[in-house]
Amino acid sequence: MNEGNRESFGSRLGFILVSAGCAIGIGNVWKFPYMAGQNGGGIFVLFYLLFLAIMGIPVMTMELAIGRKSGLTMVKAYKKLEKPGQKWHVHGWICLAGSYILMMYYTTVSGWMLDYFYKFATGQFTTDEKPIEVSAVFDGLMNNPLEMGIFTVLTVLIGFGILSLGVRNGLEKVNKFMMIGLLILLAVLTTKSFRLDNAMEGLKFYLLPDLGRAKTVGLAKIISSAMSQAFFTLSIGMGSIEVFGSYMGKENRLTGESITIAVLDTVVAIMSGLIIFPACFSFGVEPSQGPSLIFATIPEIFVNMPMGRLWGTLFFMLMTFASFSTVTAVFENIVISVVDIFNIKRGTSVAINCAFLLVASLPCVLGFNVLKNLVFFGGRNVLDFEDFLVSNLILPSGALVILLFCVTRFGWGFDNYIDEVNIGSGIKMPAFLKHFYRIVLPVLILIILLQGLFSK
């Protein structure tokens, strides 16, 4: 047990899969493929892998180090590790607020995945053996607050229901099942996609860097997009990964654990593209369509292929598992943070937070229909505004704060950080990276922050 007599994971595999599940989400199976499609395919993937190695993994080791050293969630972890009189712990409150805001809209999007899974499984994408207009299905969902609300409420209730069973019997067991199921579904759907006509053209677009396409899109745009996606894919900067560090033992060095999590996250993202791009090229679908690719384009492919109902059901089961792995992980961060801060029982925290998020997620649901005229700066609706706060402000600024806390003398300090990272067996973090972490990495994160703040 860690400080605070909190429950811990039953195995290292449980820790890896739950932590990977936090990082793996809709961003992997939805955003990564359409970002690759919009940014030239293979060249984007190449830069994505580069930035994942030099940015994502280092900051992940820092979150895990803060969690493991303190055995606490962000607010109390900062208080334990900061020097007397310092105020780093204020950032812990911002992290907790960010987790709430994220779940206020992520549960809605997760509900969309659950809704589409239900529709394919029950045959609602066909009428009298004929496909229906797919775009009309999504428009109908957006304009129906009751339908969208039902699936959002189901998402919240299922998520907190899992957590009510505890860390080992709930979060760990269910996420093991979902992650293993997700990887199996990826393998099945990838095999199916490889067998489609013209699949090889899709694979070439996706995996082979093409300088001609890069010039057309713009190399600077590709690099900035890859940098942002590599940074956001691991869910770092908001304490969601830190909480799992607080459950860890000292047997393994954190560099190796972070690499393992990042590899799992990347495998899911890459394999999602292996499913989508061969299908796009086989059915004459433009791969650069953007966010509509999953809800308007991919279902169109399924309803027009043999056994499409089966393949569509499996695909959106995959999407549901991916989204729920993030939902349960961030819910755990919220629940245990409230336990730590207010010293209440876990069951009480589960009940309070479940009730709160059932209400707090409604504005996002209603923002597409009843409150569709409610817009924020930049013409953003409720979901876009909440996503802007988290993705463009809280995550990158949070990662910058965590980085500075871990590598400067004004915070915990590089020596303390490197000592904690290198406890145990496995890959050692080299101390010569100190100046890279202090000088180069803050500049890269600052670029992402400024890019996000001034985006349209």
PyMOL commands that set and color helices and strands:
alter all, ss='L'
color gray80, all
select helices_A, chain A and resi 12-23+26-38+42-70+74-81+90-121+134-142+145-163+167-194+199-207+211-217+219-232+242-245+254-282+292-303+308-342+346-360+362-366+377-379+382-407+414-421+431-453
alter helices_A, ss='H'
color red, helices_A
select strands_A, chain A and resi 126-127+130-131
alter strands_A, ss='S'
color yellow, strands_A
deselect
rebuild
show_as cartoon
